[in-house]
Amino acid sequence: METMRFDASELLDTPARRAAYLTAALETGDPEEIRDALGIVARARGLAEVAREAKLSRTSLYKTLGGSGNPEFGTVVRVLASLGIRLTATPVVQTRKSARRPAAAKRASAHKARTGKKPERARA
């Protein structure tokens, strides 16, 4: 049985699919995964065309988005613009418990930071 190498770029044939793929990578927060996804999306669109629109050489873009590349943020923004994709920010949803600490806990934490000791409990 002969196997073929899987290439995700072949499935990213529309702007919506490319954006969804990048969004999933961005949600991981892993810089290497984001870089790899950006490279795959650029390949899906055509590296030469993306490089030209981002004002980079094809070789430079290939190296930047390759396995050991570390693209500067400005390069990422230019590549995304050439892909017709815009970055947006959304708040991270926190659970109610972790979002709010009781005032007493905040005061105790601040006291310990100042003095290095736990505060004494008030006696009734």
PyMOL commands that set and color helices and strands:
alter all, ss='L'
color gray80, all
select helices_A, chain A and resi 8-11+15-28+31-45+47-53+58-64+73-82+96-99+103-115
alter helices_A, ss='H'
color red, helices_A
deselect
rebuild
show_as cartoon
